[in-house]
Amino acid sequence: MAQNPDLPEILYLFDPLCGWCYGMSPVIQRIQTEYADRVTVSVLCGGMVTGERVGPIGKAWGYISGALQQVEKATGVQFGAAFRALGAAGGNIQDSEPPCRAITVFRQLDDVQHRAASFAHDLQQAHFRDGQDLNDVATYLPLITRYGLDAAEFGRRWALPETAAATQKEFAAVAKIGVQGFPTSILRVGNQGYLLARGFQPYAQFAQGLEQALAQARAEQGK
């Protein structure tokens, strides 16, 4: 079952290492469920921590640990004790490319393309709740099998340089959109784009904005 190409599409621009994206993910999942017959949801990876930003979590832990409570209070998600221990230990390398590459492979293997949003949420839970290492392919294998996908094939593709190249192209495409930060949500209807949210929004606020954007798109298209 593939996505309906005729439905409006929410582009959810996120990064696996973004705590606010972790908080926004349940909202996106609820939208995906409750608007299933009206919109599709696609995940685009932004590459927030790449290049010179890649390094041990300990270097940024002072900032990250200070932000956790703010994210929890605003969004309702919880950062697990295992993640806090990972951060306090300081050695885990923060690099957006490996988990974004995992999402690239997931899309290649999965015929139901909108499930990438759920997989993106799963890998964020593995990191932010369970303290798992997103640089290790073994982290993804149990997640992949939940979707009935082939773990061995996932591992093979995850290691390919072609997959890394495709992921870098996605980073460039997101940068070209001009995104100022993550998460960002855009409604695409035909060739028109409508900004839904910069940063986190509660479900009710996000759904209201989505309804307004859908109505605006219908009006502009004379429907």
N, C-alpha and C positions, 0 to 999 in steps of 0.2 A: 504494500500500500504506500504509494508515494504521495507527496504533498500535492494539494490542488493548486495548480499554477494560476487559477483565476481568482483566488482569494487574496485580499490584501495581506501583506507580510510585515510582521514586526521583526526588525533587525535589532537583536540584542547584542550590543557591543560591550564585551566584558574582558576581564583577564582572570585567569585562575588564581593568581596571587593577590587579588584585590579583595580586601575584607568587606568593603561596601557592596561589591558584587555578590559575595557570599550572603549578605543580608537581603539583597534584591532578588536572589534566585528563587525563593519560595513564591514571591509575587509573580514572577514570570511563569513559574510552573502552574500557578492557579489560573492565570490568564489563559495559558495554553489549554487548560482543561475546560474552563467555563466559556471560552470563546472558540472552541474547537471547530464549530461550523461557520465561523465568521472570519477568522484570521489564521494564518500559519505563523510559526515562530522559528526564526533562524538565528543561530549563534555565530557571531564573528569575533575572532580573537584579536586583541589589540597589541599584545606584546609590551606590556607595561614595564616589565623588568628584563631588559635585554642590554647587550653591549656593556658599557662601563657600569651599568647599574647592577649587573650580576655579581653576587658575592655572598658571603656568609650572613645568615639572618641576624647573627649577633651584632653586626655593624649598625643595623637599623632597629634592633629590638627595643631600644629605649622609646623610640617613636611608636613602633607597632604596638607594644604592650600598653602604652598610654591611650591608644585609640580603640582598643578592644572594648572597653566598657562603654564608650560612646556609641559604637556600632551596635552592641548588644541592646542598649537602652532604646535606640532609635528603631531598630529593625525586629527585635525579638529573637534573633538567632543566638546561639551560644557557642563560644569558642571552647573547645574541650581542654581538659587538664593535660592530655597528651600533647596537644599543640603548644600549650604554654610551656610545658617541659622542653619541647623541641626548641622553642625560641630561647628559653633561658640557657640551654646548653650551648647555643650560639653557632654550631658548626654547619647546620644544614644550609646548602647552597640555594639561594633564591634565584630562580631562572624561569622566566615565563615560557621559554621555548619548548621544553620537554612536555609539559601538560597540554600546551596548545597543539603540539604535534600529535598527541594522543587523540585530541578532538578531530584533527584532520583525518587520522586513520579511521576513527569511529564513523565519520561521514562516508568514507570510502566503502566500508563494510556493511553499513546499515541501509536497507532499502526504505525504512521509514524515517525520512530525514529529520523530521521535527523532534525525534528522540534525542538529538544531540544536546538539546537544552537540558534534558534530564540527566544525561551523562555528564555534562558540565557541572551540574549540581552535585552529582555523586562524587566526582573527583575533588571538588571543593570540600565536601564533607570529609573525605578521606584525609585531607590535609588539615583543615581548620578544626575539625572535631576529633579526629583520630590520630593526628600527629604523624601521618605517613609521609614518606619522601616521594615527591612528585618527579624526582629525577630518576627513579628506579622503575623500570618497566614492570617489575613484579607487583607494584602497587595497583596497576591498571587491570591485571589479568582477572582477578575475581569480579571486578566491576563489569568487564566485558562479557563474562559468561552469564551475567544476569539478563543480558539482552539476547541470549542465544547466539552470540557471535563466536567465531573461532579464535581462541586465545593465542594459539601458535601463529596463525596468520597475522593477527594484530601485532605480535612481537616482531615478526619478520618485517612488516611494513614500517613499524615505528622506528626501526634501525636504519632504514634506507635514506641515503642522502637526498633522493628525489622528494621524500616526504618532508624533510627539513626545508628544502627549497620551496615547496608549496606553502608551507607554514609562513615562511618569510614573505612570500608574495601576499599572503593574507594580511600580515602586519602592514605592508606597504599600502594595500587597498584601504585599510581602516584609517591609516594616517592621511590618505588622500581625501577622505571624507571630511577631515578637519575636526575630529573629535578632540575635545578639550580635556576629557577625563573619563574614567570608568566608574560605574556603568553608564552607558548612554543608550537610550531606546528610541528608535525611529520607526514610524509607520511608512511603508512603501506601498503606494497604490499606483500601478502602472509606472510611469516615469516620474511621478511626484513623490517627494518625501516630506513627512510631517514629524517634527521633533515631538516626542512624547515626554521624555524625561531626561534630565541630566542629573546623575546621581540617584540615590535611593528615593523611592516614593512608596507610601503605604498603598495597599491594594485599592482601596476605595478611590483615592486620588488618582492613581494610575488608570483605573478603569474609566473614571469620568473623563480624563483627558483622551483616552482611546475613543470613547464614544463621540466626543467632540471632533476629533480628527477624522473619524469615519464619516460623520455627518458633513464635515467640510469637504471631504473628497467627493462624496455623492453630489453635493451642490455644485462643485466645480466641474464635475463631469456631466451635469445635467440629468442625473438619475434620481 
